[in-house]
Amino acid sequence: MQDLKRRAMQRLPSVYNRLRELKFSVKSKLFAATTVEHVYGGHRFKVHIADELARGWYDRDWERLGEIDLLSRHGLRAGALVFDMGAHQNVVAMMLAREAGPTGKIVAVEGAGHNCEIGARNAAANGLDNIVTLHAVVAETEGDIFFSESLNGSVSLDKGAFLTRPVRAVTIDGLAAQFGAPDVLFLDIEGHEIAALRGAAKTLATRATWFIEMHGDDVLGKYGAKNADVLDFFPPGFELYYRVDEALPFTRLAGKADVPTSRFFLVVIPTG
């Protein structure tokens, strides 16, 4: 059976992927969706659980995120405009919305249609009408881009890959032109971070505060980049703090020699 599966992958990749997609669709339809209520970083929310990944991530209480503590001292305050890019099902966006308050606004961008739909439902269920949820992918240029709409999707380099569909691409500068210059940007887009930053030249000049989850050289390498490239976008005038594990505190990042090659979390704060 394993040999047959391997040969199918080699000789008929499109057929094999369509079969995987059919299995994924059936499994998704059979999932027993439910709504749970937990405390996420000090905020109580109702969250709709419609898939296995969401159950693992969201059907439990969360401690307060260290990056939110740091951002709350640098831009994330009442009335803030926040771009949450790679918003999944809006749980973090809802936490950010509570920090920004009713006079703030969160623009939540998510490439997977399923996650976008559930995210909008979550925001509505918690009365958070200051969250705008967009079905789009953050990229270097606007247009369409191939995206794998799996439960935790990413930009696809192969239009025939599993669950890959064309999705509208937006740039950070384009979002700023539409919604205004953000105070805080939250970027978690599964290895496509450098491409997104290339489409943010004007926004970078506004000296907002950034949180970026860097997904490691192996992942970024698929898109022709590496973790250390992120420092090229933040010249003198920014302070950079990082951690490699959510259990650790953020510490200063001095230069490229200190940039991890594996997954890490970065907060960039303008100075002066």
DRENBA-945024 format. One record per residue: residue number from 1; residue in three letters; x, y, z of N, C-alpha, C in turn. Coordinates in nm, 3 decimals, padded with zeros to 5 digits. Each point is the difference from the previous one (the first is absolute). Layout:
N
NUM/Ala/X/Y/Z/X/Y/Z/X/Y/Z
...
END
This chain:
272
1/Met/00.083/-00.121/00.000/-00.083/00.121/00.000/00.087/00.126/00.000
2/Gln/00.105/00.001/00.083/00.088/00.116/00.005/00.072/00.020/-00.132
3/Asp/00.039/-00.113/-00.065/00.068/00.010/-00.128/-00.095/00.055/-00.107
4/Leu/-00.126/-00.042/00.004/-00.099/00.050/-00.093/-00.023/00.150/00.019
5/Lys/-00.004/00.042/00.126/-00.017/00.142/00.032/00.118/00.081/-00.052
6/Arg/00.122/-00.053/00.019/00.119/00.071/-00.045/00.001/00.014/-00.152
7/Arg/-00.037/-00.107/-00.071/-00.002/00.006/-00.146/-00.107/00.095/-00.052
8/Ala/-00.112/00.005/00.071/-00.106/00.094/-00.039/00.047/00.143/00.015
9/Met/00.074/00.027/00.105/00.051/00.135/00.022/00.098/00.039/-00.109
10/Gln/00.083/-00.097/-00.044/00.103/00.030/-00.099/-00.059/00.017/-00.140
11/Arg/-00.096/-00.085/-00.037/-00.048/-00.004/-00.137/-00.125/00.085/-00.022
12/Leu/-00.082/00.010/00.100/-00.126/00.072/-00.015/-00.020/00.097/00.116
13/Pro/00.089/00.097/00.013/-00.011/00.089/00.116/-00.131/00.076/00.007
14/Ser/-00.053/00.045/-00.115/-00.124/00.076/00.003/-00.116/-00.088/00.045
15/Val/-00.003/-00.126/-00.048/-00.105/-00.093/00.041/00.013/-00.030/00.149
16/Tyr/00.123/-00.023/00.044/00.022/-00.030/00.141/-00.045/00.115/00.088
17/Asn/00.030/00.124/-00.040/-00.042/00.116/00.078/-00.151/00.017/00.001
18/Arg/-00.065/-00.030/-00.114/-00.146/00.010/-00.002/-00.063/-00.102/00.095
19/Leu/00.061/-00.120/00.008/-00.050/-00.100/00.094/00.021/00.045/00.144
20/Arg/00.114/00.062/00.026/00.026/00.055/00.135/-00.102/00.109/00.033
21/Glu/-00.031/00.083/-00.098/-00.096/00.108/00.023/-00.139/-00.055/00.028
22/Leu/-00.037/-00.109/-00.071/-00.130/-00.063/00.025/-00.005/-00.056/00.142
23/Lys/00.107/-00.065/00.042/00.007/-00.053/00.136/-00.008/00.113/00.102
24/Phe/00.070/00.110/-00.026/-00.001/00.116/00.088/-00.141/00.058/00.011
25/Ser/-00.069/00.010/-00.115/-00.134/00.055/-00.001/-00.096/-00.086/00.080
26/Val/00.007/-00.131/-00.019/-00.089/-00.091/00.073/00.027/00.007/00.149
27/Lys/00.127/-00.002/00.038/00.036/00.007/00.141/-00.047/00.131/00.062
28/Ser/00.011/00.111/-00.074/-00.044/00.130/00.051/-00.151/00.002/00.023
29/Lys/-00.074/-00.060/-00.093/-00.146/-00.001/00.012/-00.047/-00.087/00.115
30/Leu/00.079/-00.101/00.034/-00.038/-00.092/00.108/00.043/00.051/00.137
31/Phe/00.080/00.106/00.004/00.047/00.051/00.128/-00.117/00.054/00.080
32/Ala/-00.006/-00.036/00.127/-00.109/00.045/00.088/00.034/00.137/00.056
33/Ala/-00.043/00.104/-00.069/00.031/00.137/00.041/-00.070/00.035/00.130
34/Thr/00.064/00.086/00.077/-00.056/00.044/00.128/00.051/00.139/00.031
35/Thr/-00.061/00.066/00.096/00.047/00.130/00.046/00.046/-00.014/00.145
36/Val/00.120/00.048/00.027/00.057/-00.008/00.134/00.018/00.140/00.056
37/Glu/00.029/00.009/00.127/00.027/00.129/00.063/00.120/-00.015/00.092
38/His/00.101/00.081/-00.025/00.123/-00.007/00.079/00.053/00.142/00.024
39/Val/00.101/00.007/00.086/00.070/00.125/00.025/00.130/-00.002/-00.079
40/Tyr/00.014/00.098/-00.088/00.118/00.010/-00.086/00.078/00.125/00.040
41/Gly/00.108/-00.020/00.072/00.083/00.113/00.041/-00.074/00.102/00.084
42/Gly/-00.092/-00.047/00.084/-00.074/00.090/00.087/-00.133/00.046/-00.057
43/His/-00.033/-00.041/-00.121/-00.125/00.040/-00.065/-00.086/-00.124/-00.024
44/Arg/-00.124/00.004/00.042/-00.090/-00.114/-00.020/-00.072/00.014/-00.135
45/Phe/00.011/-00.106/-00.081/-00.063/00.000/-00.132/-00.074/-00.131/-00.025
46/Lys/-00.103/00.009/-00.081/-00.061/-00.116/-00.061/00.072/-00.027/-00.132
47/Val/00.036/-00.125/-00.023/00.073/-00.035/-00.122/-00.066/-00.122/-00.064
48/His/-00.029/00.012/-00.128/-00.061/-00.110/-00.074/00.110/-00.097/-00.041
49/Ile/-00.015/-00.126/00.036/00.097/-00.104/-00.034/-00.058/-00.083/-00.114
50/Ala/00.058/00.014/-00.118/-00.055/-00.065/-00.119/00.099/-00.094/-00.067
51/Asp/00.117/-00.025/00.060/00.097/-00.092/-00.058/00.097/-00.046/00.109
52/Glu/00.075/-00.104/-00.032/00.091/-00.060/00.099/00.110/00.096/00.043
53/Leu/00.054/00.078/-00.094/00.108/00.092/00.036/-00.050/00.105/00.097
54/Ala/-00.118/00.054/-00.026/-00.057/00.100/00.090/-00.024/-00.060/00.138
55/Arg/-00.043/-00.126/00.005/-00.023/-00.063/00.130/00.130/-00.009/00.079
56/Gly/00.107/-00.037/-00.066/00.129/-00.009/00.068/00.053/00.135/00.045
57/Trp/-00.023/00.104/-00.081/00.054/00.132/00.032/-00.088/00.079/00.097
58/Tyr/-00.132/-00.009/-00.017/-00.088/00.096/00.067/-00.091/-00.057/00.107
59/Asp/-00.012/-00.130/00.011/-00.090/-00.056/00.101/00.073/-00.016/00.134
60/Arg/00.050/00.112/00.048/00.074/00.005/00.128/00.024/00.145/00.035
61/Asp/00.027/00.025/00.127/00.039/00.135/00.041/00.141/00.031/-00.051
62/Trp/00.023/00.127/-00.027/00.133/00.047/-00.040/00.056/00.094/00.105
63/Glu/00.129/-00.012/00.025/00.070/00.103/00.076/00.011/00.125/-00.087
64/Arg/00.025/00.113/00.064/00.018/00.123/-00.077/00.129/-00.010/-00.081
65/Leu/-00.006/00.039/-00.126/00.116/-00.007/-00.088/00.102/00.108/00.035
66/Gly/00.126/-00.041/00.009/00.105/00.095/00.032/00.013/00.112/-00.101
67/Glu/-00.028/-00.031/-00.127/00.009/00.104/-00.103/-00.109/00.106/00.019
68/Ile/-00.116/-00.040/00.049/-00.105/00.099/00.025/00.039/00.090/00.116
69/Asp/00.063/-00.056/00.103/00.050/00.084/00.110/00.098/00.104/-00.053
70/Leu/00.091/-00.043/-00.086/00.101/00.092/-00.054/-00.063/00.102/-00.094
71/Leu/-00.090/-00.045/-00.086/-00.066/00.092/-00.092/-00.088/00.100/00.073
72/Ser/-00.058/-00.041/00.112/-00.088/00.092/00.074/00.076/00.118/00.059
73/Arg/00.130/-00.011/00.009/00.083/00.112/00.046/00.054/00.082/-00.117
74/His/-00.030/-00.046/-00.123/00.057/00.066/-00.118/-00.100/-00.003/-00.116
75/Gly/-00.109/00.075/00.013/-00.091/00.016/-00.112/-00.134/-00.069/00.014
76/Leu/-00.005/-00.111/00.071/-00.126/-00.072/00.013/-00.077/00.057/00.119
77/Arg/-00.077/00.102/-00.027/-00.073/00.071/00.106/-00.140/00.034/-00.051
78/Ala/-00.080/00.060/00.086/-00.136/00.037/-00.038/00.001/00.085/-00.126
79/Gly/-00.083/-00.036/-00.098/-00.009/00.074/-00.124/00.098/-00.044/-00.107
80/Ala/00.084/-00.100/00.027/00.102/-00.041/-00.096/-00.061/-00.067/-00.123
81/Leu/00.065/00.022/-00.114/-00.030/-00.073/-00.123/00.105/-00.110/-00.014
82/Val/-00.047/-00.125/-00.007/00.089/-00.116/-00.003/-00.029/-00.084/-00.123
83/Phe/00.105/-00.039/-00.072/-00.013/-00.097/-00.108/00.043/-00.136/00.054
84/Asp/-00.091/-00.096/00.001/00.032/-00.138/00.040/-00.001/-00.085/-00.127
85/Met/00.119/-00.035/-00.047/00.015/-00.065/-00.130/00.041/-00.147/00.019
86/Gly/-00.085/-00.088/-00.051/00.011/-00.141/00.033/-00.084/-00.026/00.124
87/Ala/-00.124/00.051/-00.002/-00.082/00.008/00.121/-00.066/-00.131/00.039
88/His/00.008/-00.102/-00.085/-00.062/-00.129/00.024/-00.148/00.020/00.032
89/Gln/-00.046/-00.035/00.120/-00.142/00.011/00.033/-00.029/00.113/00.100
90/Asn/00.088/00.099/-00.001/-00.022/00.129/00.069/00.009/-00.005/00.152
91/Val/00.054/-00.106/00.057/00.012/-00.002/00.146/00.100/00.106/00.046
92/Val/00.117/00.006/-00.064/00.096/00.105/00.037/-00.056/00.137/-00.037
93/Ala/-00.068/00.010/-00.114/-00.061/00.128/-00.039/-00.098/00.048/00.107
94/Met/-00.074/-00.093/00.062/-00.094/00.039/00.105/00.074/00.049/00.124
95/Met/00.112/-00.063/00.031/00.082/00.048/00.112/00.052/00.141/-00.029
96/Leu/00.046/00.022/-00.123/00.049/00.132/-00.039/-00.113/00.102/00.004
97/Ala/-00.121/-00.042/-00.040/-00.114/00.091/-00.001/-00.035/00.045/00.141
98/Arg/00.010/-00.089/00.096/-00.028/00.039/00.138/00.105/00.098/00.051
99/Glu/00.125/-00.018/-00.044/00.107/00.092/00.041/-00.023/00.138/-00.063
100/Ala/-00.042/00.002/-00.126/-00.020/00.127/-00.070/-00.130/00.068/00.040
101/Gly/-00.095/-00.076/00.056/-00.125/00.059/00.048/-00.095/00.032/-00.114
102/Pro/-00.120/00.046/00.035/-00.103/00.025/-00.101/00.035/00.110/-00.099
103/Thr/00.093/00.088/00.035/00.040/00.106/-00.093/00.113/-00.044/-00.092
104/Gly/00.055/-00.118/00.025/00.105/-00.053/-00.086/-00.059/-00.084/-00.113
105/Lys/00.087/-00.045/-00.088/-00.044/-00.085/-00.112/00.107/-00.103/-00.028
106/Ile/-00.046/-00.123/-00.026/00.089/-00.109/-00.038/-00.036/-00.042/-00.142
107/Val/00.097/00.003/-00.090/-00.018/-00.052/-00.135/00.064/-00.138/-00.003
108/Ala/-00.084/-00.103/-00.005/00.046/-00.138/00.006/00.001/-00.059/-00.141
109/Val/00.117/-00.044/-00.046/00.016/-00.051/-00.136/00.032/-00.149/00.008
110/Glu/-00.078/-00.081/-00.070/00.018/-00.145/00.005/-00.022/-00.060/-00.139
111/Gly/00.093/-00.086/-00.041/-00.004/-00.055/-00.135/-00.093/-00.118/-00.019
112/Ala/-00.027/-00.077/00.104/-00.086/-00.118/-00.012/-00.146/00.040/00.019
113/Gly/-00.082/-00.033/-00.098/-00.141/00.040/00.007/-00.072/-00.055/00.121
114/His/00.027/-00.127/00.034/-00.063/-00.061/00.118/00.035/00.078/00.126
115/Asn/00.127/00.029/00.018/00.043/00.073/00.120/-00.056/00.140/00.003
116/Cys/-00.005/00.064/-00.116/-00.055/00.135/-00.009/-00.147/00.001/00.043
117/Glu/-00.076/-00.098/-00.047/-00.142/-00.009/00.034/-00.019/-00.022/00.151
118/Ile/00.078/-00.092/00.058/-00.011/-00.026/00.144/00.048/00.121/00.078
119/Gly/00.105/00.068/-00.048/00.050/00.118/00.069/-00.104/00.110/00.008
120/Ala/-00.069/00.024/-00.110/-00.106/00.101/00.001/-00.112/-00.041/00.095
121/Arg/-00.031/-00.127/00.003/-00.103/-00.051/00.092/00.042/00.020/00.145
122/Asn/00.127/-00.027/00.031/00.050/00.018/00.136/-00.010/00.146/00.044
123/Ala/00.041/00.091/-00.087/-00.005/00.142/00.033/-00.144/00.043/00.028
124/Ala/-00.093/-00.044/-00.085/-00.140/00.038/00.017/-00.058/-00.058/00.128
125/Ala/00.037/-00.125/00.033/-00.054/-00.065/00.120/00.044/00.071/00.127
126/Asn/00.109/00.074/-00.007/00.051/00.070/00.117/-00.025/00.151/-00.006
127/Gly/-00.083/00.041/-00.094/-00.038/00.140/-00.010/00.114/00.093/-00.037
128/Leu/00.100/-00.053/-00.071/00.118/00.080/-00.034/-00.015/00.053/-00.143
129/Asp/-00.079/00.106/-00.012/-00.023/00.056/-00.133/00.113/00.093/-00.044
130/Asn/00.106/00.008/00.080/00.117/00.077/-00.042/00.105/-00.089/-00.067
131/Ile/-00.038/-00.124/-00.036/00.087/-00.088/-00.077/-00.054/-00.009/-00.143
132/Val/00.084/00.034/-00.097/-00.032/-00.017/-00.142/00.077/-00.123/-00.049
133/Thr/-00.072/-00.102/-00.048/00.064/-00.124/-00.042/00.003/-00.007/-00.152
134/Leu/00.120/-00.015/-00.057/00.018/-00.002/-00.145/00.053/-00.136/-00.043
135/His/-00.061/-00.057/-00.106/00.052/-00.122/-00.060/00.103/00.039/-00.104
136/Ala/00.127/-00.005/00.038/00.108/00.043/-00.089/00.132/-00.053/00.055
137/Val/00.102/00.011/-00.084/00.136/-00.040/00.036/00.089/00.121/-00.008
138/Val/00.083/00.022/00.100/00.094/00.112/-00.001/00.123/-00.039/-00.081
139/Ala/00.034/00.082/-00.099/00.109/-00.033/-00.092/00.077/00.126/-00.038
140/Glu/00.096/-00.018/-00.091/00.083/00.113/-00.044/-00.075/00.092/-00.094
141/Thr/-00.087/-00.056/-00.082/-00.077/00.078/-00.096/-00.147/-00.044/00.006
142/Glu/-00.087/00.086/-00.050/-00.142/-00.033/-00.003/-00.033/-00.082/-00.124
143/Gly/-00.115/-00.067/00.005/-00.045/-00.084/-00.110/-00.057/-00.129/00.055
144/Asp/00.035/-00.112/-00.062/-00.037/-00.132/00.051/00.127/-00.078/00.029
145/Ile/-00.010/-00.093/00.095/00.114/-00.083/00.036/-00.053/-00.138/00.035
146/Phe/00.077/-00.103/-00.031/-00.043/-00.135/00.034/00.023/-00.026/00.148
147/Phe/-00.101/-00.056/00.064/00.002/-00.018/00.144/-00.061/-00.135/00.034
148/Ser/00.067/-00.074/00.089/-00.053/-00.128/00.046/-00.098/00.025/00.114
149/Glu/-00.128/-00.017/-00.028/-00.103/00.032/00.098/-00.025/-00.116/00.097
150/Ser/00.108/-00.051/00.057/-00.011/-00.102/00.104/-00.036/00.068/00.131
151/Leu/-00.007/-00.076/00.108/-00.042/00.057/00.127/00.099/00.103/00.053
152/Asn/00.127/-00.012/-00.040/00.100/00.102/00.033/00.077/00.029/-00.127
153/Gly/-00.064/00.071/-00.093/00.048/00.012/-00.136/00.124/00.085/-00.017
154/Ser/00.056/-00.009/-00.121/00.118/00.080/-00.035/00.003/00.023/-00.150
155/Val/00.078/00.098/-00.041/00.018/00.027/-00.143/00.060/-00.123/-00.067
156/Ser/-00.057/-00.039/-00.114/00.044/-00.120/-00.070/00.080/00.036/-00.124
157/Leu/00.106/-00.074/-00.023/00.082/00.020/-00.120/-00.042/-00.092/-00.113
158/Asp/-00.097/-00.086/00.025/-00.046/-00.097/-00.099/-00.152/00.007/-00.006
159/Lys/-00.053/00.049/-00.112/-00.144/00.019/-00.010/-00.078/-00.131/00.004
160/Gly/00.070/-00.114/-00.016/-00.065/-00.129/00.007/00.010/-00.065/00.136
161/Ala/00.060/00.070/00.098/00.020/-00.058/00.133/-00.131/-00.012/00.076
162/Phe/00.005/-00.073/00.108/-00.118/-00.031/00.082/-00.074/00.126/00.043
163/Leu/-00.129/00.006/-00.034/-00.091/00.107/00.038/00.043/00.139/-00.049
164/Thr/00.083/00.004/-00.103/00.048/00.129/-00.049/-00.105/00.066/-00.089
165/Arg/-00.024/00.128/00.029/-00.097/00.080/-00.073/00.058/00.140/-00.023
166/Pro/-00.042/00.070/-00.105/00.039/00.141/-00.011/-00.078/00.083/00.102
167/Val/00.069/00.083/00.075/-00.059/00.086/00.102/00.049/00.142/-00.024
168/Arg/-00.083/00.097/00.032/00.039/00.140/-00.019/00.122/00.033/00.087
169/Ala/00.099/00.062/-00.062/00.119/00.046/00.072/-00.011/00.149/00.027
170/Val/00.035/00.040/00.121/00.004/00.141/00.038/00.139/00.031/00.054
171/Thr/00.035/00.127/-00.003/00.127/00.042/00.060/-00.029/00.076/00.129
172/Ile/00.099/00.006/00.085/-00.014/00.077/00.124/-00.021/00.147/-00.032
173/Asp/00.073/00.051/-00.098/-00.021/00.140/-00.040/-00.140/00.022/-00.056
174/Gly/-00.052/-00.099/-00.072/-00.136/00.011/-00.051/-00.103/00.002/00.112
175/Leu/00.021/-00.081/00.102/-00.090/00.001/00.116/00.006/00.135/00.070
176/Ala/00.122/00.056/00.011/00.014/00.131/00.065/-00.069/00.110/-00.081
177/Ala/00.006/-00.010/-00.133/-00.069/00.099/-00.083/-00.151/-00.009/00.019
178/Gln/-00.050/-00.121/00.025/-00.144/-00.020/00.015/-00.049/00.035/00.141
179/Phe/00.075/-00.040/00.102/-00.049/00.011/00.137/00.072/00.106/00.083
180/Gly/00.113/00.048/-00.049/00.081/00.095/00.075/00.129/-00.064/00.048
181/Ala/00.094/00.084/00.041/00.129/-00.050/00.048/-00.018/-00.073/00.133
182/Pro/00.043/-00.125/00.010/-00.022/-00.076/00.123/00.095/00.043/00.111
183/Asp/-00.046/-00.017/00.122/00.087/00.020/00.117/00.081/-00.125/00.030
184/Val/-00.060/-00.116/-00.024/00.063/-00.129/00.029/-00.030/-00.095/-00.114
185/Leu/00.099/-00.081/-00.036/-00.019/-00.104/-00.101/00.039/-00.134/00.059
186/Phe/-00.086/-00.097/-00.015/00.019/-00.135/00.052/00.007/-00.092/-00.120
187/Leu/00.118/-00.060/-00.025/00.025/-00.072/-00.125/00.038/-00.145/00.028
188/Asp/-00.085/-00.093/-00.044/00.025/-00.144/00.020/-00.053/-00.072/-00.123
189/Ile/00.083/-00.011/-00.104/-00.050/-00.049/-00.129/00.084/-00.116/-00.054
190/Glu/00.045/-00.086/00.088/00.054/-00.131/-00.035/00.113/00.004/-00.102
191/Gly/00.097/00.089/00.024/00.120/00.001/-00.083/00.003/00.105/-00.109
192/His/-00.111/00.070/-00.021/-00.007/00.100/-00.107/00.026/00.141/00.053
193/Glu/00.066/00.009/00.117/00.017/00.128/00.068/00.082/00.100/-00.082
194/Ile/00.108/-00.045/-00.061/00.089/00.091/-00.073/-00.073/00.057/-00.122
195/Ala/-00.076/-00.082/-00.069/-00.078/00.050/-00.114/-00.098/00.107/00.045
196/Ala/-00.064/-00.022/00.115/-00.095/00.099/00.051/00.071/00.131/00.034
197/Leu/00.117/-00.007/00.058/00.075/00.121/00.035/00.044/00.076/-00.124
198/Arg/00.025/-00.069/-00.109/00.036/00.070/-00.124/-00.115/00.086/-00.052
199/Gly/-00.120/-00.032/00.039/-00.115/00.080/-00.039/-00.043/00.098/00.106
200/Ala/00.094/00.040/00.086/-00.035/00.086/00.114/00.092/00.120/00.016
201/Ala/00.061/00.046/-00.110/00.100/00.108/00.011/-00.057/00.126/00.063
202/Lys/-00.119/00.042/-00.042/-00.060/00.122/00.054/-00.039/-00.019/00.146
203/Thr/-00.053/-00.116/00.033/-00.042/-00.027/00.137/00.119/-00.007/00.093
204/Leu/00.109/-00.058/-00.045/00.122/-00.005/00.082/00.049/00.140/00.033
205/Ala/-00.021/00.093/-00.091/00.045/00.138/00.023/-00.084/00.071/00.105
206/Thr/-00.120/-00.052/00.030/-00.084/00.063/00.103/00.044/-00.038/00.140
207/Arg/00.091/-00.096/00.010/00.060/-00.039/00.128/-00.104/-00.052/00.098
208/Ala/-00.078/-00.094/-00.047/-00.093/-00.071/00.086/00.076/-00.107/00.079
209/Thr/-00.069/-00.065/00.092/00.055/-00.112/00.075/-00.043/-00.131/-00.067
210/Trp/00.092/-00.095/-00.007/-00.025/-00.125/-00.069/00.019/-00.120/00.092
211/Phe/-00.084/-00.101/-00.018/00.027/-00.135/00.049/00.005/-00.090/-00.123
212/Ile/00.109/-00.078/-00.014/00.016/-00.089/-00.115/00.041/-00.138/00.050
213/Glu/-00.076/-00.099/-00.039/00.043/-00.138/00.026/00.080/-00.047/-00.120
214/Met/00.130/-00.024/00.022/00.090/-00.047/-00.105/00.002/-00.152/00.005
215/His/-00.019/-00.065/-00.114/-00.026/-00.143/-00.001/00.122/-00.087/-00.030
216/Gly/00.118/00.060/-00.006/00.121/-00.079/-00.015/00.053/-00.004/-00.142
217/Asp/00.131/-00.014/-00.012/00.063/00.003/-00.132/-00.052/-00.111/-00.092
218/Asp/-00.032/-00.116/00.054/-00.050/-00.109/-00.085/-00.133/00.039/-00.064
219/Val/-00.086/00.066/00.076/-00.131/00.038/-00.053/00.013/00.121/-00.092
220/Leu/00.071/00.104/00.046/00.018/00.119/-00.083/00.076/-00.031/-00.128
221/Gly/00.087/-00.101/00.008/00.079/-00.036/-00.117/-00.084/-00.040/-00.120
222/Lys/-00.120/-00.051/00.025/-00.089/-00.035/-00.111/-00.036/00.123/-00.082
223/Tyr/00.005/00.118/00.064/-00.036/00.125/-00.067/00.123/00.086/-00.030
224/Gly/00.117/-00.061/00.006/00.122/00.070/-00.036/00.051/00.097/00.104
225/Ala/-00.026/-00.025/00.128/00.041/00.092/00.106/00.052/-00.079/00.120
226/Lys/00.046/00.073/00.101/00.042/-00.062/00.125/-00.034/00.096/00.114
227/Asn/00.002/-00.051/00.121/-00.039/00.081/00.116/00.076/00.131/00.010
228/Ala/00.131/-00.004/-00.020/00.084/00.118/00.020/-00.038/00.114/-00.093
229/Asp/-00.068/-00.030/-00.112/-00.038/00.105/-00.093/-00.095/00.101/00.063
230/Val/-00.068/-00.037/00.107/-00.096/00.091/00.062/00.068/00.126/00.052
231/Leu/00.127/-00.010/00.039/00.068/00.117/00.054/00.024/00.108/-00.105
232/Asp/00.000/-00.036/-00.127/00.022/00.098/-00.106/-00.112/00.104/-00.008
233/Phe/-00.115/-00.032/00.056/-00.115/00.090/-00.008/-00.009/00.096/00.118
234/Phe/00.086/-00.020/00.101/-00.007/00.082/00.121/00.137/00.062/00.028
235/Pro/00.026/00.119/-00.057/00.129/00.067/00.017/00.013/00.057/00.140
236/Pro/00.111/00.067/00.031/00.011/00.068/00.129/-00.120/00.090/00.025
237/Gly/-00.043/00.003/00.124/-00.124/00.071/00.033/-00.109/-00.096/00.045
238/Phe/00.031/-00.130/-00.007/-00.089/-00.103/00.053/00.077/-00.085/00.101
239/Glu/-00.068/-00.043/00.105/00.054/-00.099/00.092/-00.069/-00.132/-00.026
240/Leu/00.079/-00.107/-00.003/-00.052/-00.132/-00.030/00.014/-00.091/00.121
241/Tyr/-00.109/-00.069/00.032/-00.002/-00.095/00.111/-00.049/-00.134/-00.053
242/Tyr/00.056/-00.109/00.053/-00.039/-00.131/-00.052/-00.002/-00.105/00.110
243/Arg/-00.066/-00.108/-00.032/00.008/-00.121/00.083/-00.024/-00.120/-00.090
244/Val/00.057/-00.114/00.037/-00.011/-00.121/-00.081/-00.105/-00.094/00.055
245/Asp/-00.053/00.032/00.118/-00.099/-00.086/00.063/-00.100/00.088/00.073
246/Glu/-00.127/-00.038/-00.004/-00.103/00.082/00.063/00.015/00.005/00.152
247/Ala/00.076/-00.091/00.057/00.021/-00.001/00.145/00.113/00.094/00.043
248/Leu/00.075/00.052/-00.095/00.115/00.084/00.032/-00.036/00.148/-00.012
249/Pro/00.074/00.087/00.071/-00.023/00.145/-00.016/00.062/00.050/-00.130
250/Phe/-00.048/00.115/-00.046/00.061/00.065/-00.115/00.130/00.067/00.042
251/Thr/00.104/-00.014/-00.084/00.128/00.064/00.025/00.044/00.076/-00.126
252/Arg/00.095/00.094/00.016/00.045/00.081/-00.113/00.068/-00.084/-00.106
253/Leu/-00.028/00.032/-00.125/00.066/-00.063/-00.113/00.100/00.101/-00.055
254/Ala/00.128/-00.033/00.010/00.104/00.098/-00.032/00.026/00.013/-00.149
255/Gly/-00.001/-00.111/-00.073/00.033/00.006/-00.142/-00.022/-00.134/-00.067
256/Lys/00.037/-00.007/-00.128/-00.027/-00.120/-00.078/00.066/-00.125/00.057
257/Ala/00.115/00.018/00.064/00.070/-00.116/00.055/-00.082/-00.069/00.109
258/Asp/-00.091/00.074/00.062/-00.081/-00.056/00.107/-00.134/-00.054/-00.046
259/Val/-00.033/00.016/-00.128/-00.130/-00.043/-00.049/-00.005/-00.153/-00.005
260/Pro/-00.096/-00.062/00.067/-00.011/-00.147/-00.007/-00.034/-00.045/-00.141
261/Thr/00.041/-00.119/-00.034/-00.037/-00.057/-00.130/-00.128/-00.081/00.009
262/Ser/-00.045/-00.027/00.122/-00.124/-00.073/00.021/-00.114/00.099/00.027
263/Arg/-00.116/-00.048/00.031/-00.117/00.083/00.028/00.028/00.088/00.123
264/Phe/-00.038/00.128/-00.009/00.010/00.088/00.116/-00.101/00.113/-00.011
265/Phe/-00.013/00.076/00.107/-00.099/00.107/00.009/00.073/00.133/00.016
266/Leu/-00.040/00.099/-00.079/00.069/00.127/-00.006/-00.097/00.115/00.029
267/Val/00.041/00.092/00.085/-00.074/00.125/00.021/00.093/00.114/-00.036
268/Val/-00.049/00.090/-00.087/00.080/00.113/-00.047/-00.066/00.129/00.046
269/Ile/00.075/00.081/00.074/-00.054/00.120/00.063/00.075/00.122/-00.051
270/Pro/-00.069/00.100/-00.055/00.069/00.122/-00.044/00.050/00.080/00.119
271/Thr/00.111/00.064/-00.017/00.057/00.083/00.107/00.001/00.147/-00.045
272/Gly/00.012/00.089/00.095/00.010/00.142/-00.032/-00.132/00.061/-00.040
END
